[in-house]
Amino acid sequence: ISYSLQILTPPDKRDIFSIDRKSGEIRLRNDLDFEDVGLYRLQVDATDQGNPPLSGHCKVLLEVLDVND
Protein backbone atom coordinates (compact mmCIF):
# COMPACT_ATOMS: atom_id res chain seq x y z
CA ILE A 1 0.00 0.00 0.00
CA SER A 2 1.21 3.49 -0.88
CA TYR A 3 0.01 6.56 1.05
CA SER A 4 -0.25 10.16 -0.09
CA LEU A 5 -1.35 13.34 1.63
CA GLN A 6 -3.45 16.30 0.53
CA ILE A 7 -3.85 19.45 2.60
CA LEU A 8 -7.49 20.45 2.18
CA THR A 9 -7.48 23.55 4.40
CA PRO A 10 -5.68 25.83 4.50
CA PRO A 11 -4.37 25.21 0.97
CA ASP A 12 -1.34 27.49 1.38
CA LYS A 13 0.17 25.36 4.19
CA ARG A 14 1.26 22.33 2.17
CA ASP A 15 4.82 22.40 3.51
CA ILE A 16 3.87 21.84 7.17
CA PHE A 17 3.08 18.10 6.97
CA SER A 18 4.67 15.11 5.28
CA ILE A 19 3.63 11.47 5.04
CA ASP A 20 5.70 8.29 4.86
CA ARG A 21 4.56 6.68 1.62
CA LYS A 22 5.04 3.14 3.00
CA SER A 23 3.75 3.40 6.59
CA GLY A 24 1.26 6.28 6.32
CA GLU A 25 2.83 8.07 9.29
CA ILE A 26 2.12 11.81 9.23
CA ARG A 27 4.88 14.09 10.52
CA LEU A 28 5.32 17.80 11.09
CA ARG A 29 7.91 19.60 9.00
CA ASN A 30 7.43 23.03 10.63
CA ASP A 31 5.99 24.43 13.84
CA LEU A 32 2.27 24.98 14.27
CA ASP A 33 0.94 28.29 15.54
CA PHE A 34 -2.57 28.53 16.97
CA GLU A 35 -2.75 32.22 16.11
CA ASP A 36 -1.91 31.49 12.47
CA VAL A 37 -4.14 28.45 11.83
CA GLY A 38 -6.33 26.73 14.42
CA LEU A 39 -7.65 23.80 12.34
CA TYR A 40 -6.13 21.70 9.55
CA ARG A 41 -8.07 19.34 7.31
CA LEU A 42 -5.96 16.67 5.66
CA GLN A 43 -6.87 13.82 3.35
CA VAL A 44 -4.86 10.60 3.36
CA ASP A 45 -5.15 8.45 0.24
CA ALA A 46 -4.11 4.78 0.24
CA THR A 47 -3.57 2.82 -2.99
CA ASP A 48 -2.63 -0.84 -3.34
CA GLN A 49 -0.50 -2.42 -6.06
CA GLY A 50 -3.26 -4.61 -7.51
CA ASN A 51 -4.39 -4.83 -11.10
CA PRO A 52 -6.42 -2.67 -11.23
CA PRO A 53 -5.20 -0.79 -8.16
CA LEU A 54 -7.79 -0.11 -5.47
CA SER A 55 -7.74 3.03 -3.37
CA GLY A 56 -9.40 4.53 -0.34
CA HIS A 57 -9.12 7.72 1.64
CA CYS A 58 -9.80 9.20 5.05
CA LYS A 59 -10.02 12.70 6.45
CA VAL A 60 -7.77 13.79 9.33
CA LEU A 61 -8.80 16.84 11.37
CA LEU A 62 -6.06 18.46 13.44
CA GLU A 63 -7.04 21.11 15.97
CA VAL A 64 -4.21 23.29 17.27
CA LEU A 65 -4.61 24.31 20.92
CA ASP A 66 -3.21 27.50 22.39
CA VAL A 67 -1.35 26.21 25.46
CA ASN A 68 0.27 29.57 26.34
CA ASP A 69 -2.93 31.17 27.65
C-alpha positions as CSV (number, residue, x, y, z in Angstrom):
1,I,0.0,0.0,0.0
2,S,1.2,3.5,-0.9
3,Y,0.0,6.6,1.0
4,S,-0.3,10.2,-0.1
5,L,-1.4,13.3,1.6
6,Q,-3.4,16.3,0.5
7,I,-3.9,19.5,2.6
8,L,-7.5,20.5,2.2
9,T,-7.5,23.6,4.4
10,P,-5.7,25.8,4.5
11,P,-4.4,25.2,1.0
12,D,-1.3,27.5,1.4
13,K,0.2,25.4,4.2
14,R,1.3,22.3,2.2
15,D,4.8,22.4,3.5
16,I,3.9,21.8,7.2
17,F,3.1,18.1,7.0
18,S,4.7,15.1,5.3
19,I,3.6,11.5,5.0
20,D,5.7,8.3,4.9
21,R,4.6,6.7,1.6
22,K,5.0,3.1,3.0
23,S,3.7,3.4,6.6
24,G,1.3,6.3,6.3
25,E,2.8,8.1,9.3
26,I,2.1,11.8,9.2
27,R,4.9,14.1,10.5
28,L,5.3,17.8,11.1
29,R,7.9,19.6,9.0
30,N,7.4,23.0,10.6
31,D,6.0,24.4,13.8
32,L,2.3,25.0,14.3
33,D,0.9,28.3,15.5
34,F,-2.6,28.5,17.0
35,E,-2.8,32.2,16.1
36,D,-1.9,31.5,12.5
37,V,-4.1,28.4,11.8
38,G,-6.3,26.7,14.4
39,L,-7.7,23.8,12.3
40,Y,-6.1,21.7,9.6
41,R,-8.1,19.3,7.3
42,L,-6.0,16.7,5.7
43,Q,-6.9,13.8,3.4
44,V,-4.9,10.6,3.4
45,D,-5.1,8.4,0.2
46,A,-4.1,4.8,0.2
47,T,-3.6,2.8,-3.0
48,D,-2.6,-0.8,-3.3
49,Q,-0.5,-2.4,-6.1
50,G,-3.3,-4.6,-7.5
51,N,-4.4,-4.8,-11.1
52,P,-6.4,-2.7,-11.2
53,P,-5.2,-0.8,-8.2
54,L,-7.8,-0.1,-5.5
55,S,-7.7,3.0,-3.4
56,G,-9.4,4.5,-0.3
57,H,-9.1,7.7,1.6
58,C,-9.8,9.2,5.0
59,K,-10.0,12.7,6.5
60,V,-7.8,13.8,9.3
61,L,-8.8,16.8,11.4
62,L,-6.1,18.5,13.4
63,E,-7.0,21.1,16.0
64,V,-4.2,23.3,17.3
65,L,-4.6,24.3,20.9
66,D,-3.2,27.5,22.4
67,V,-1.4,26.2,25.5
68,N,0.3,29.6,26.3
69,D,-2.9,31.2,27.7
